[in-house]
Amino acid sequence: MIGLPIPNGFIDFAKIDFKCPFCGKVYSDSESKYLNRVNRNKSGYTKIRCGCGQTFGMTYNIKSEAIGFKLEKDGTKVQERN
């Protein structure tokens, strides 16, 4: 999140820029195009085909920050491993 101090408080803005995890190309979701795709999808993420030819996933985390991540070979979301 990006915080901006104002009189009597702060305004927080969500980080809406994310990168392709393969080539690093920066995407911006300023018009909520990807957010709407994520919200329509039951899995909670959407797939994006980058100009580098790779497909990656994109979602928003609990802090409303846009994040890009690699997908498994079969196109499913990579599971968190602890």
N, C-alpha and C positions, 0 to 999 in steps of 0.2 A: 504494500500500500504506500501511497505517496501522501504525506501529511502536509497541510498548509496551515500555519497559525493565523488566526483572525482574532479580533477583539472578542474576549469572553469565550474562547475555545479553539477548536481545530476543525478543519474540514479534511476528510480522508477520501482519496480517489483510488479506485481500483486500478491495478496495473493491467492494461489491456494489450500490451505488446508481448509477443512470444516468438520463439525462434524454431526453425526446423532443426531437429536434433542431428541431422546428417550434414547439412552444408552451412547452417547458421543464418540462413536468410530470415530477416525479421518480418513478421506479419503484425498487423495492427487490427484490432477489432473495434475500431471507433464507431462503426455503424451497427454493432451488435449482430453482424451477419453470422459469425461463428457461435455466439452465445445462443441465438435462436436455433441453430442446428443442434447444439448440445441439448437444449431444453426439449426438443422434439424427439430425441433419441432416448430410448429406454435405458440404454447402457450408461448414459451420463457423459459420453464423449462423442466426438465426431472424427472422421478420417479426412485428412487433407493430402492431396497430391501436390507435392512441391515441384518447382521448375527443375530441380536436380534429378527428377524421375523417381524419387522415393516417396512412399506413402507413410505418413506418421499420424499419430493421434493428438487431439487437442481437447482440453477440458479446463474447467475453472476449479481452483482449490478452495478450501474453507475460508481463506482470506480474500476471495473474489479476484485472485490473480490468474491470468491466463497462462497455461503451461502447455508446452508441446512435449511429446514423448514418443519413443520408438514403440512399434507394435511387434508382436510375435510374428513368426514366418507365416502363420495361417491368417493373419490380419486381426487377431484378437488383442485386447489390451494386455500389456505386460503387468503381471501381478507383483505387488510389493513383496519383497523378500527381506526378512529380518534375520 
